[in-house]
Amino acid sequence: MNKIIVYEHPDFRGLSMEFTDDIQNLVQKNFDNCISSVKVIGQPWVLYEHLYYKGLEWVYEEGEYSNVSKHDTVSSLRLITEDLHDPKITLYEHPNYKGKEIVLTCEANLCYGSFNDMASSHIVQKGAWLLYEHSDRGGRYITARDGERVPDYGVLSFHDRVSHLRPLKPGKGTVTAEVFWEKKEEKVKSFIIDSICGLNPTDHEQTFSTSLSKEYAATITENFSFNNSTTISAGATFSVDVFKVKNEFTLSVSNTFTVEKGKSESHTETKKVNITLPATIRPHTKLSVSVIRKEVDVKLPVKLTLTQGKHSVIEYGEYRCQSGLSLQTEYKEEKIEISSQKRE
């Protein structure tokens, strides 16, 4: 999700509004000339001094800004929707794309080269750029967007003034997961984790000698591994919902993974599971109760789609879940032979 949250006062105080689309007239939103702090999620946004994207402009990439550059002066705002990967721009010495030229694909301080204060026109091949009046991102700047052709900086009062430029960075983007159920691998194992025995040699029913219910700890471990070195940046989140794995019992898991190292993420959860034991033992009977844990190990291939603006990247990984949440009891009754002497 790409959005901007604007606040009436510095430090995210006062009235606020949230936008996900371009707003050419903040008067209509009752929020004109009152923005003093912003939070940007996803792609960068451009804030304009006047209505309809005119006047001075200020660009904010993903992050939180407790103070905007100039309080109470924003009247319109626009989302940067370009693909911000692999940026490229060509600057020209003279208007109408004439004279010497320089092609750039990354941030550059032109004061260190031979093209400082020379540009008078440009063509953006890819991405979105900020062109600064002074070195080290100083002074006034203008935005240059994908496919844009500006034949003459005279209309911008920017002839021979570009000393520094940089491409805008994409936001973290959104990650969606698609599970390939048809390629699922599943293994089920059973283990006896407890055995309880009760003996009733009498001619009458007896209460079971142990507690009528017992608690056992059961664990569920989830892990997600990327097949290759991932391009999904730290802090990105995605969820894998598993509700369709059914066997003798049901495995139902839904979890959100947060990328920290970009390689794998895991979660382990322990739960208390209560089982109820029989209340009585029949006469002349030995009752054996076995508590059985059924563990399921599921592997699922997952397709991940990372979307940043108009740019999408597909990656693949493996979701694995090991669950021991299923407990059940098995009962076995055996008749006890009582000698005639004992009966007498």
Secondary structure, 3 states (H helix, E strand, C coil): CCEEEEEEEHHHEEEEEEECCCECCCCCCCCCCCCCEEEEECCCEEEEEECCCEEEEEEECCEEECCCCCCCCCCEEEECCCCCCCCEEEEEEEHHHEEEEEEECCCEEHHHCCCCCCCCEEEEEECEEEEEEECCCEEEEEEEECCCEECCHHHHCCCCCCCEEEECCCCCCEEEEEECHHHCEEEEEEEEEEEEEEEECCCCCEECCCCCEEEEEEEEEEEEEECCCCCCCCCCEEEEEEEEEECCCEEEEEEEEECCCCCEEEEEEEEEEEEECCCEECCCEEEEEEEEEEEEEEEEEEEEEEEECCEEEEEEEEEEEEEEEEEEEEEEEEECCCCHHHHC
